[in-house]
């Protein structure tokens, strides 16, 4: 069984992810947490992230050429997908998951899907506007 000890490091990581409006990489988390705990090692962040994933408290995303990003779960049955601007790296939530219908069909066929990821990249309207000026 996964240990659920609430250390200062774990709580800070949870707070950082809870207060973030977008998924965060380990480097993003590290840059925020060193202000509170200057001596923290990235390995401590990785261990805590693994623990939070095992407890189903956060989601993992592969974004920006398969770099791992993490976000607090707002609902254990809800996950998100993103559209990412190639120029400014802004992330936009997709309003729905287009894969659910495919998953439902596959379940009827007896196939069990364990996970899926969607990443769409392009250029946001602000960057397009700057590019056309």
C-alpha positions as CSV (number, residue, x, y, z in Angstrom):
1,X,0.0,0.0,0.0
2,X,1.3,3.5,-0.9
3,X,2.5,5.5,2.0
4,X,0.3,8.7,2.5
5,X,2.5,10.6,4.8
6,X,1.9,14.3,4.5
7,X,5.3,15.9,4.4
8,X,6.1,19.5,4.0
9,X,7.4,18.8,0.5
10,X,4.4,16.8,-0.5
11,X,2.0,19.4,0.7
12,X,3.9,22.2,-1.1
13,X,3.8,20.2,-4.4
14,X,0.1,19.6,-3.9
15,X,-0.4,23.4,-3.2
16,X,1.6,24.3,-6.3
17,X,-0.4,22.0,-8.6
18,X,-3.7,23.0,-7.0
19,X,-3.0,26.7,-7.6
20,X,-1.7,26.3,-11.2
21,X,-4.0,27.0,-14.1
22,X,-2.1,24.6,-16.3
23,X,-0.1,21.4,-16.1
24,X,3.4,21.8,-14.8
25,X,6.7,20.0,-15.5
26,X,9.1,18.9,-12.8
27,X,11.2,21.9,-13.6
28,X,8.2,24.2,-13.2
29,X,7.4,22.7,-9.8
30,X,11.1,22.9,-8.8
31,X,11.3,26.6,-9.7
32,X,8.3,27.4,-7.4
33,X,9.2,25.1,-4.5
34,X,12.9,26.3,-4.1
35,X,11.6,29.6,-2.8
36,X,10.1,27.7,0.2
37,X,12.6,24.8,0.5
38,X,15.9,26.0,-1.1
39,X,17.7,22.7,-0.4
40,X,15.1,20.4,-2.0
41,X,16.4,17.9,-4.6
42,X,14.6,17.1,-7.8
43,X,14.6,13.5,-6.8
44,X,12.4,14.4,-3.8
45,X,9.9,16.0,-6.2
46,X,10.0,13.0,-8.5
47,X,9.3,10.6,-5.5
48,X,6.4,12.8,-4.3
49,X,5.0,13.0,-7.8
50,X,5.1,9.2,-8.1
51,X,3.4,8.9,-4.8
52,X,0.6,11.4,-5.8
53,X,0.2,9.5,-9.1
54,X,-0.2,6.2,-7.3
55,X,-2.8,7.7,-5.0
56,X,-4.7,9.0,-8.1
57,X,-4.5,12.6,-6.9
58,X,-2.9,14.0,-10.0
59,X,-2.9,13.4,-13.7
60,X,0.1,12.9,-16.0
61,X,0.3,14.5,-19.5
62,X,2.8,14.1,-22.3
63,X,3.1,17.6,-23.8
64,X,5.7,19.5,-25.8
65,X,7.3,16.5,-27.6
66,X,6.5,14.0,-24.8
67,X,7.8,16.0,-21.8
68,X,5.9,15.0,-18.7
69,X,3.5,17.5,-17.1
70,X,1.4,17.0,-14.0
71,X,-1.9,18.6,-12.9
72,X,-4.1,18.1,-9.8
73,X,-7.2,16.1,-10.5
74,X,-10.4,18.0,-10.2
75,X,-12.5,14.8,-10.5
76,X,-11.2,11.2,-10.4
77,X,-13.2,10.4,-13.6
78,X,-12.2,13.5,-15.5
79,X,-9.1,14.1,-17.6
80,X,-8.1,16.9,-20.0
81,X,-6.5,17.3,-23.3
82,X,-4.7,20.4,-24.6
83,X,-4.0,22.5,-27.7
84,X,-0.6,24.1,-27.4
85,X,0.6,27.2,-29.3
86,X,3.9,26.5,-31.0
87,X,4.9,30.2,-30.7
88,X,4.0,31.3,-27.1
89,X,3.4,27.8,-25.6
90,X,0.0,28.8,-24.2
91,X,-2.1,25.8,-23.4
92,X,-5.8,25.7,-24.1
93,X,-8.2,23.0,-22.7
94,X,-10.1,21.0,-25.2
95,X,-13.7,21.3,-24.0
96,X,-14.4,17.5,-24.3
97,X,-12.6,14.2,-24.8
98,X,-13.1,13.0,-28.4
99,X,-11.8,9.5,-27.5
100,X,-14.7,8.5,-25.2
101,X,-16.8,7.4,-28.0
102,X,-14.0,5.2,-29.4
103,X,-13.4,3.8,-25.9
104,X,-17.1,2.9,-25.6
105,X,-17.0,1.0,-28.9
106,X,-13.8,-0.8,-27.9
107,X,-15.2,-1.8,-24.6
108,X,-18.2,-3.4,-26.4
109,X,-15.6,-5.3,-28.4
110,X,-14.0,-6.5,-25.2
111,X,-10.9,-4.3,-25.4
112,X,-9.8,-2.6,-22.2
113,X,-8.1,0.8,-22.8
114,X,-5.8,1.8,-19.9
115,X,-5.0,5.3,-21.0
116,X,-4.8,7.8,-23.9
117,X,-3.3,11.2,-24.6
118,X,-4.1,13.8,-27.2
119,X,-2.0,16.8,-27.9
120,X,-2.8,19.3,-30.7
121,X,-0.3,22.0,-31.6
122,X,-0.7,25.0,-33.8
123,X,-0.7,28.8,-33.5
124,X,-3.0,30.8,-31.3
125,X,-5.0,33.8,-32.6
126,X,-2.7,36.2,-30.7
127,X,0.4,34.8,-32.3
128,X,-1.2,34.7,-35.7
129,X,-2.2,38.3,-35.3
130,X,1.4,39.3,-34.4
131,X,2.7,37.3,-37.3
132,X,0.4,39.0,-39.8
133,X,1.2,42.6,-38.6
